[in-house]
């Protein structure tokens, strides 16, 4: 009884504070808990990271709000980054649930968008390519290069230019491997290279373990890198104190999808895919590339097989690698600027990525409308299921079952990265020998002063 009374008193106190507050922060679904005391009394509603919310989730607080009091709803997000993760193919194919309300309004309605075009996170060298390709060259840098000096320790191919591409090519043209239990991809050589870069940055003494993140599209690569970090020989990292060494395992290793909305001083990206056919799966998704390249403040180091990436994606990876060559940040020839990169020509040939997204959205909505029109509810059949001329809808149970493989494990072999927060588990081989690593970051030549930004 005493516990119940204490809980009631606590709840009453919280409700009183909420009723008197001028600004309330909550999740979309959490708005349900305070519907009677908060949401139906707000005048203005701001939804941050709106492009990561399904339309149904955003409608929850809007539906709970009092229409006589609510004056405006502001959706804040970036339609050029990843949409919400929707596991159900039933929901995506028939309901277009992977298209957020933000994107739908941005591309289909008469609601005039307001572009926040000044970025305050990245060194201008890091924002350069993403502005050119993804945002039509409209991004403005709100920080000066001297405010985001490159971190010491890494042999930057160009001084004062904190971007580098580390090529990892495998002699057998098959650097990627597949985890037998999850069908997720991993690349041992790239994982070791990523750990090498971590050691270099920590030895530079300008960042701690809390300033570094390793980002990769595949959960098997996440697990492998976490294991390699646990084996890191802390004695070789001169600038780490004993206390920091204990926490070095806390270096964040995440999937791209799980790292959206985050930032670090240094981001190391491992592309994983390395094969003779140029198959790179959802690594080619330009929105996923955009997220991966825009998390870093002072250091962006991309590790990958440039041959596979060029062959597999002419729209995003090939232009980025051309940009890396033209700006002398490819570590196979540090500081040597080669080839030509013309962002204006790229946009004329490829088009602004927003146009691609618009076409995709309109097509998805068209399919959705067609499905709804064709789903005729006429006479029931013997099994009680309505007979219609539209595509048959599978049951929710069957749809969920299809998300797992025969052994019941979630499968990202089709490039579904839904379990990005799952803890490290067994099943990923970490066998490695020096002959399999054709490129070692530690052996790369020293940085060359090509020219300053």
KAUR-V268449 format. One record per residue. N is the residue number from 1. RES is the residue in one small letter. OMEGA is omega as a letter, one per 40 degrees, with the letter a starting at -180 (999 if undefined). Layout:
n:N res:RES omega:OMEGA
n:N res:RES omega:OMEGA
This chain:
n:1 res:x omega:i
n:2 res:x omega:i
n:3 res:x omega:i
n:4 res:x omega:i
n:5 res:x omega:i
n:6 res:x omega:i
n:7 res:x omega:i
n:8 res:x omega:i
n:9 res:x omega:i
n:10 res:x omega:i
n:11 res:x omega:i
n:12 res:x omega:i
n:13 res:x omega:i
n:14 res:x omega:i
n:15 res:x omega:i
n:16 res:x omega:i
n:17 res:x omega:i
n:18 res:x omega:i
n:19 res:x omega:a
n:20 res:x omega:a
n:21 res:x omega:i
n:22 res:x omega:i
n:23 res:x omega:i
n:24 res:x omega:i
n:25 res:x omega:i
n:26 res:x omega:i
n:27 res:x omega:i
n:28 res:x omega:a
n:29 res:x omega:i
n:30 res:x omega:i
n:31 res:x omega:i
n:32 res:x omega:a
n:33 res:x omega:a
n:34 res:x omega:a
n:35 res:x omega:a
n:36 res:x omega:a
n:37 res:x omega:a
n:38 res:x omega:a
n:39 res:x omega:a
n:40 res:x omega:i
n:41 res:x omega:a
n:42 res:x omega:i
n:43 res:x omega:a
n:44 res:x omega:a
n:45 res:x omega:i
n:46 res:x omega:i
n:47 res:x omega:i
n:48 res:x omega:a
n:49 res:x omega:a
n:50 res:x omega:a
n:51 res:x omega:i
n:52 res:x omega:a
n:53 res:x omega:i
n:54 res:x omega:i
n:55 res:x omega:a
n:56 res:x omega:a
n:57 res:x omega:a
n:58 res:x omega:a
n:59 res:x omega:a
n:60 res:x omega:a
n:61 res:x omega:i
n:62 res:x omega:a
n:63 res:x omega:a
n:64 res:x omega:a
n:65 res:x omega:i
n:66 res:x omega:a
n:67 res:x omega:a
n:68 res:x omega:a
n:69 res:x omega:a
n:70 res:x omega:a
n:71 res:x omega:a
n:72 res:x omega:i
n:73 res:x omega:a
n:74 res:x omega:i
n:75 res:x omega:a
n:76 res:x omega:a
n:77 res:x omega:a
n:78 res:x omega:a
n:79 res:x omega:i
n:80 res:x omega:i
n:81 res:x omega:a
n:82 res:x omega:i
n:83 res:x omega:i
n:84 res:x omega:i
n:85 res:x omega:i
n:86 res:x omega:a
n:87 res:x omega:a
n:88 res:x omega:i
n:89 res:x omega:i
n:90 res:x omega:a
n:91 res:x omega:a
n:92 res:x omega:a
n:93 res:x omega:a
n:94 res:x omega:a
n:95 res:x omega:a
n:96 res:x omega:a
n:97 res:x omega:i
n:98 res:x omega:i
n:99 res:x omega:a
n:100 res:x omega:i
n:101 res:x omega:i
n:102 res:x omega:a
n:103 res:x omega:a
n:104 res:x omega:i
n:105 res:x omega:a
n:106 res:x omega:a
n:107 res:x omega:a
n:108 res:x omega:a
n:109 res:x omega:i
n:110 res:x omega:i
n:111 res:x omega:a
n:112 res:x omega:i
n:113 res:x omega:i
n:114 res:x omega:a
n:115 res:x omega:i
n:116 res:x omega:a
n:117 res:x omega:i
n:118 res:x omega:a
n:119 res:x omega:a
n:120 res:x omega:a
n:121 res:x omega:a
n:122 res:x omega:i
n:123 res:x omega:a
n:124 res:x omega:i
n:125 res:x omega:a
n:126 res:x omega:a
n:127 res:x omega:a
n:128 res:x omega:a
n:129 res:x omega:a
n:130 res:x omega:i
n:131 res:x omega:a
n:132 res:x omega:a
n:133 res:x omega:a
n:134 res:x omega:a
n:135 res:x omega:i
n:136 res:x omega:i
n:137 res:x omega:a
n:138 res:x omega:a
n:139 res:x omega:i
n:140 res:x omega:i
n:141 res:x omega:i
n:142 res:x omega:i
n:143 res:x omega:i
n:144 res:x omega:i
n:145 res:x omega:a
n:146 res:x omega:i
n:147 res:x omega:a
n:148 res:x omega:a
n:149 res:x omega:i
n:150 res:x omega:a
n:151 res:x omega:i
n:152 res:x omega:i
n:153 res:x omega:i
n:154 res:x omega:a
n:155 res:x omega:a
n:156 res:x omega:a
n:157 res:x omega:i
n:158 res:x omega:i
n:159 res:x omega:i
n:160 res:x omega:i
n:161 res:x omega:a
n:162 res:x omega:i
n:163 res:x omega:i
n:164 res:x omega:i
n:165 res:x omega:a
n:166 res:x omega:a
n:167 res:x omega:i
n:168 res:x omega:a
n:169 res:x omega:a
n:170 res:x omega:a
n:171 res:x omega:a
n:172 res:x omega:i
n:173 res:x omega:i
n:174 res:x omega:a
n:175 res:x omega:i
n:176 res:x omega:i
n:177 res:x omega:a
n:178 res:x omega:i
n:179 res:x omega:a
n:180 res:x omega:a
n:181 res:x omega:a
n:182 res:x omega:a
n:183 res:x omega:i
n:184 res:x omega:a
n:185 res:x omega:i
n:186 res:x omega:a
n:187 res:x omega:a
n:188 res:x omega:a
n:189 res:x omega:i
n:190 res:x omega:i
n:191 res:x omega:i
n:192 res:x omega:i
n:193 res:x omega:i
n:194 res:x omega:i
n:195 res:x omega:i
n:196 res:x omega:a
n:197 res:x omega:i
n:198 res:x omega:i
n:199 res:x omega:a
n:200 res:x omega:a
n:201 res:x omega:i
n:202 res:x omega:i
n:203 res:x omega:i
n:204 res:x omega:i
n:205 res:x omega:a
n:206 res:x omega:i
n:207 res:x omega:i
n:208 res:x omega:i
n:209 res:x omega:a
n:210 res:x omega:a
n:211 res:x omega:a
n:212 res:x omega:i
n:213 res:x omega:i
n:214 res:x omega:a
n:215 res:x omega:a
n:216 res:x omega:a
n:217 res:x omega:a
n:218 res:x omega:a
n:219 res:x omega:i
n:220 res:x omega:i
n:221 res:x omega:i
n:222 res:x omega:a
n:223 res:x omega:a
n:224 res:x omega:a
n:225 res:x omega:i
n:226 res:x omega:i
n:227 res:x omega:i
n:228 res:x omega:i
n:229 res:x omega:i
n:230 res:x omega:i
n:231 res:x omega:a
n:232 res:x omega:i
n:233 res:x omega:a
n:234 res:x omega:a
n:235 res:x omega:a
n:236 res:x omega:a
n:237 res:x omega:a
n:238 res:x omega:a
n:239 res:x omega:i
n:240 res:x omega:i
n:241 res:x omega:i
n:242 res:x omega:a
n:243 res:x omega:i
n:244 res:x omega:a
n:245 res:x omega:i
n:246 res:x omega:a
n:247 res:x omega:a
n:248 res:x omega:i
n:249 res:x omega:a
n:250 res:x omega:i
n:251 res:x omega:a
n:252 res:x omega:i
n:253 res:x omega:a
n:254 res:x omega:i
n:255 res:x omega:i
n:256 res:x omega:a
n:257 res:x omega:a
n:258 res:x omega:a
n:259 res:x omega:i
n:260 res:x omega:a
n:261 res:x omega:a
n:262 res:x omega:i
n:263 res:x omega:i
n:264 res:x omega:i
n:265 res:x omega:a
n:266 res:x omega:i
n:267 res:x omega:i
n:268 res:x omega:a
n:269 res:x omega:i
n:270 res:x omega:a
n:271 res:x omega:i
n:272 res:x omega:a
n:273 res:x omega:a
n:274 res:x omega:a
n:275 res:x omega:a
n:276 res:x omega:a
n:277 res:x omega:a
n:278 res:x omega:i
n:279 res:x omega:a
n:280 res:x omega:i
n:281 res:x omega:a
n:282 res:x omega:i
n:283 res:x omega:i
n:284 res:x omega:i
n:285 res:x omega:a
n:286 res:x omega:i
n:287 res:x omega:i
n:288 res:x omega:i
n:289 res:x omega:i
n:290 res:x omega:i
n:291 res:x omega:a
n:292 res:x omega:a
n:293 res:x omega:a
n:294 res:x omega:i
n:295 res:x omega:a
n:296 res:x omega:i
n:297 res:x omega:a
n:298 res:x omega:a
n:299 res:x omega:i
n:300 res:x omega:a
n:301 res:x omega:a
n:302 res:x omega:a
n:303 res:x omega:a
n:304 res:x omega:i
n:305 res:x omega:a
n:306 res:x omega:i
n:307 res:x omega:i
n:308 res:x omega:a
n:309 res:x omega:i
n:310 res:x omega:a
n:311 res:x omega:a
n:312 res:x omega:a
n:313 res:x omega:a
n:314 res:x omega:a
n:315 res:x omega:a
n:316 res:x omega:a
n:317 res:x omega:i
n:318 res:x omega:i
n:319 res:x omega:a
n:320 res:x omega:i
n:321 res:x omega:i
n:322 res:x omega:i
n:323 res:x omega:i
n:324 res:x omega:i
n:325 res:x omega:a
n:326 res:x omega:a
n:327 res:x omega:i
n:328 res:x omega:a
n:329 res:x omega:i
n:330 res:x omega:a
n:331 res:x omega:i
n:332 res:x omega:i
n:333 res:x omega:a
n:334 res:x omega:i
n:335 res:x omega:a
n:336 res:x omega:a
n:337 res:x omega:a
n:338 res:x omega:a
n:339 res:x omega:a
n:340 res:x omega:i
n:341 res:x omega:a
n:342 res:x omega:a
n:343 res:x omega:i
n:344 res:x omega:i
n:345 res:x omega:i
n:346 res:x omega:a
n:347 res:x omega:i
n:348 res:x omega:a
n:349 res:x omega:a
n:350 res:x omega:a
n:351 res:x omega:i
n:352 res:x omega:a
n:353 res:x omega:i
n:354 res:x omega:i
n:355 res:x omega:i
n:356 res:x omega:i
n:357 res:x omega:i
n:358 res:x omega:i
n:359 res:x omega:a
n:360 res:x omega:a
n:361 res:x omega:a
n:362 res:x omega:i
n:363 res:x omega:a
n:364 res:x omega:i
n:365 res:x omega:i
n:366 res:x omega:i
n:367 res:x omega:i
n:368 res:x omega:a
n:369 res:x omega:i
n:370 res:x omega:i
n:371 res:x omega:a
n:372 res:x omega:a
n:373 res:x omega:a
n:374 res:x omega:a
n:375 res:x omega:a
n:376 res:x omega:i
n:377 res:x omega:i
n:378 res:x omega:a
n:379 res:x omega:i
n:380 res:x omega:i
n:381 res:x omega:a
n:382 res:x omega:a
n:383 res:x omega:i
n:384 res:x omega:a
n:385 res:x omega:a
n:386 res:x omega:i
n:387 res:x omega:a
n:388 res:x omega:a
n:389 res:x omega:a
n:390 res:x omega:i
n:391 res:x omega:a
n:392 res:x omega:i
n:393 res:x omega:i
n:394 res:x omega:a
n:395 res:x omega:i
n:396 res:x omega:a
n:397 res:x omega:i
n:398 res:x omega:i
n:399 res:x omega:i
n:400 res:x omega:a
n:401 res:x omega:a
n:402 res:x omega:a
n:403 res:x omega:a
n:404 res:x omega:i
n:405 res:x omega:a
n:406 res:x omega:a
n:407 res:x omega:i
n:408 res:x omega:a
n:409 res:x omega:i
n:410 res:x omega:a
n:411 res:x omega:i
n:412 res:x omega:i
n:413 res:x omega:i
n:414 res:x omega:i
n:415 res:x omega:i
n:416 res:x omega:a
n:417 res:x omega:a
n:418 res:x omega:a
n:419 res:x omega:a
n:420 res:x omega:a
n:421 res:x omega:a
n:422 res:x omega:a
n:423 res:x omega:a
n:424 res:x omega:a
n:425 res:x omega:a
n:426 res:x omega:i
n:427 res:x omega:i
n:428 res:x omega:a
n:429 res:x omega:i
n:430 res:x omega:i
n:431 res:x omega:a
n:432 res:x omega:i
n:433 res:x omega:a
n:434 res:x omega:a
n:435 res:x omega:a
n:436 res:x omega:i
n:437 res:x omega:a
n:438 res:x omega:i
n:439 res:x omega:i
n:440 res:x omega:i
n:441 res:x omega:a
n:442 res:x omega:a
n:443 res:x omega:a
n:444 res:x omega:a
n:445 res:x omega:a
n:446 res:x omega:a
n:447 res:x omega:a
n:448 res:x omega:i
n:449 res:x omega:i
n:450 res:x omega:i
n:451 res:x omega:a
n:452 res:x omega:i
n:453 res:x omega:999
